[in-house]
Amino acid sequence: MRESTKATRATILQSAKEIFLECGYQEASMRKIASRAGITPGAIYKHFSGKEEMFGEIFAESGNKLMALSESMLDIDFSAMSDEQLMQVFYSRISIRTLELLEDDMQLFHMLLKNDSGTYIRNFRKVYITRCNEFATRFYHELYLEVVGMDEDSIYKTMDAITNAISDSCEPAIRPDVAMQTIKDKTVIVVEIFPGAERPYYIKSQGVFDGTYVRVAGTTRHVEDYMLRELMLEGKNRYFDSEICQNMDISDSEIEELCKSLKETAIRNTWQDSEKVKIKDVTRNILISWGVLKEEGGKVYPTNAYALLTGRMVGQPVIQCGVFKGTNRAHFVDRREFEGSIQEQMDAAYQYVLEKINMGMTIKGMYRQDVYELPTDSIRELIANAVAHRSYLEPGNIQVALYDDRLEITSPGMLLNNVTIEKMIEGYSRPRNPAIARAFAYMKIIEKWGTGIPRLFAACEEYGLPKPELIDFDGDFRVNMYRKRDANTETNTETNIETNTETNTENVGRIIRLMGEQPSITVKMIAQQLGLSVGGVRYHINKLKKDGVVEHIGSSKKGTWVIHD
């Protein structure tokens, strides 16, 4: 690395550290960091993929030391230690060493361990806290745990007292299940509290804002503001996307434009001409019935769903896509960030993944057909579900990451009440954003609620791929779809992209030649004549249109192609 490059990189890191400490991770922006460093935001991307990578590099040395210390805790054998030895280990080996480590980078550690966001921070915090919990459990088990049981004369009085204490201290009132159980010939009290529907539950004496807590990664944390807002809506059976979007005005022409756009998307996503003619117009009343618009006092207001579907939401979230070499985020190969309406973002992210994954071929009848290494319908539906079901109250973006071994899609927002991964695999679904889900269903972007995950597992099995992985972690939800790997070879993402480029270039040339020879040819006819999938042809054509190479004039049935030099 040249000295000038090293100096610029060091300047960026120092500026980033200052901004992180001043603003916190979430409020730190690339623009602020660039301004502090005296360069343009675009120049930063020559050195770093984003603020997450910068934070990771700044924290790496101290973080690795802390991780090593936490891991060393797990190597301690407490079983043969006396009480004095246990306490000595706790204070000298753990407490003192931890304090010494924290002293140098106290502010960074504070940022890391508080409820800030960012994938690096969340992952580090999850692992660290899990290790510390495991150590603490083992330590206190050896030091204190002893089953003593309850006096049978007072056990019923104690059970009543526990029930009353829980009911009186929480709002809304909680009715615990309190029962007796025998352990090691001792009678103990077992208290079970099942999930309730009247969220949020909070400590009455502290009030709803200070007294609401959530369980994240095995720990109890004070609820973050966006989580509390979502819990309050959930408890009232209301949805963020159906709430009126404040300080947003709309006109009749803007509503008509959205209706027109939704229908055009629905037609574009419908392959059979016989089905296209069945697509009904979207009207103002339909948007109201979906929850995209809301009528109050004879006036129509836009909801948050309207703002998201038109790309007019203040702080409109984006979809971040990236390709990584290897199986972690250490080395970027390519990255993109898609803006606009949420349906446009979803389609762009889907096309991006298709462009980056491998493509093979199979013979079907007389024709050669291109076959992607991953089931394309599942890719599309996973991205669509992430957009439709993410939490829009959480300040974060959907991330689509392609590694050598997997496609990883992460969406902000923990699972809703009574929704579990086991239920999702069985087909259970509870929409977080029903207004958006209804609009997406009309546009043929998603199918019936709850069918996506079972179809994903079935598609991966049909492709001979490992089972997908569903992960609910630290306020986010992630799906991993694993790529097929040859045990004797190592997949190289850069090579994959090059191979795809060669294949795609050949197909693009063939498509353009057909358009020139048959200007009125349809997408379906192109796919049949070239032995390609309709989706693959449409992907190439959309890219050609965007680049200004081809143009379609007229309707989808009777129009003609124009090729620009």
RALIN-V763426 format. One record per run of one state. SS is the DSSP state (A for helix, B for strand, O for the rest). FROM is the first residue (numbers start at 1). TO is the last residue. If there is no record, write none. Layout:
# RALIN-V763426
[[SS:FROM:TO] [SS:FROM:TO]]
This chain:
# RALIN-V763426
[[O:1:2] [A:3:23] [O:24:29] [A:30:37] [O:38:40] [A:41:44] [O:45:50] [A:51:73] [O:74:82] [A:83:104] [O:105:105] [A:106:113] [O:114:118] [A:119:144] [O:145:154] [A:155:169] [B:170:171] [O:172:176] [B:177:183] [O:184:185] [B:186:192] [O:193:201] [B:202:203] [O:204:206] [A:207:210] [O:211:212] [B:213:216] [O:217:218] [B:219:222] [O:223:224] [A:225:235] [O:236:239] [A:240:242] [O:243:243] [B:244:244] [O:245:251] [A:252:268] [O:269:272] [A:273:276] [O:277:283] [A:284:290] [O:291:292] [B:293:296] [O:297:298] [B:299:303] [A:304:310] [O:311:318] [B:319:324] [O:325:331] [B:332:338] [O:339:341] [A:342:356] [O:357:358] [B:359:364] [O:365:366] [B:367:372] [O:373:375] [A:376:389] [O:390:397] [B:398:402] [O:403:405] [B:406:412] [O:413:420] [A:421:425] [O:426:433] [A:434:442] [O:443:450] [A:451:462] [O:463:468] [B:469:473] [O:474:475] [B:476:482] [O:483:492] [A:493:517] [O:518:522] [A:523:530] [O:531:533] [A:534:546] [O:547:549] [B:550:553] [O:554:559] [B:560:563] [O:564:565]]
